[in-house]
């Protein structure tokens, strides 16, 4: 069974950085940030405020 969320991008150093995840069921992209003992997750939005969508194949 394929994982629902797929990491498509990572930037930063150990303990602090940004990652982008794609939900395979909806195609919505999420930005994750962690560092300094905290973190957060938010959907990526385009300039019209709509979620950025990506199609992820089952092979990934």
C-alpha positions, -999 to +999 in steps of 0.1 A: +000+000+000+013+034-010+018+061+017-009+089+017+017+117+021+048+120-001+077+143+006+086+161-026+111+188-014+134+194+016+156+223+024+175+231+056+198+216+082+192+190+109+168+205+135+155+233+113+141+233+078+113+233+053+097+203+036+068+200+011+044+171+012+017+161-013-015+143-002-019+115-027-057+115-022-064+152-028-032+164-046-029+193-021+006+205-014+016+213+023+046+232+036+061+219+069+085+239+090+103+227+120+130+242+142+137+258+176+114+234+194+084+243+173+069+236+139+039+241+117+021+228+087+001+248+061-013+243+026+005+260-002-019+285-019-017+302-053-021+340-056-059+335-058-060+317-025-066+282-040-045+252-029-017+242-052-024+207-066+001+181-078-006+147-093+015+120-077+018+086-095+016+053-076+052+045-085+067+073-064 
